[in-house]
């Protein structure tokens, strides 16, 4: 793993409130009021540069950032997904970065699922500014409900690549839901953010388990997706705005799907160590 370039570090994350305090709307004013706005229009890389400038000079933004972002863009160039889905869009950094990379790789549609309608509006505005509206589609609502609706409406029948960066305790259950709907199948690739900072033990256990281990838990009716293993700050991160999250423990997934998974270590935009778990669905055992 290379060293982090301190010159590009975001301002430190606040200990108390580090999102949903008006900074997301402030970011829009910053970008649209930028002296280089005429050069920013129609350029995903220029919009991303402006977002990074805000994060480095004004307030912290919980974006994937350049370092971890490159892990995923390299993966997109390799996998060349036709359909890609992200769970958790925030202000659109990942949608801009990965949507642009997917378009360059010949992909068709990038779905950004974001629960907060204000954040979703910020994403849509910046996607339009970057000229990516033909590729990126923003879907507003809880991730599990949006997944079910997109599947029921036959908008998505298969996910070639998925980026997970939303409510951490929901990673495993939303993956299992995609399995049950047959959206994730052999050939699908997953990239999960923040598996070191703040960490996601249930998700890592699931994608790293053998088919035999998953079948045993399935038979024991052990969902293994309790939010209790997460720190309170992670469990209650969205409680003030959205209320307490309730995970659907009835979703059991398809334990016969076999994954190959590895951790790629990297850095948060602040320079804090983190990593992306890259998981490939390689087979389904009978």
Helices and strands as residue ranges (DSSP letters): G 6-8, H 23-32, H 37-40, H 44-57, H 65-79, E 83-87, H 93-104, E 109-114, H 117-130, E 136-140, H 143-152, E 161-164, G 168-170, H 171-180, E 189-192, I 195-199, H 201-208, H 211-219, G 227-229, H 232-235, H 239-242, E 257-267, E 273-284
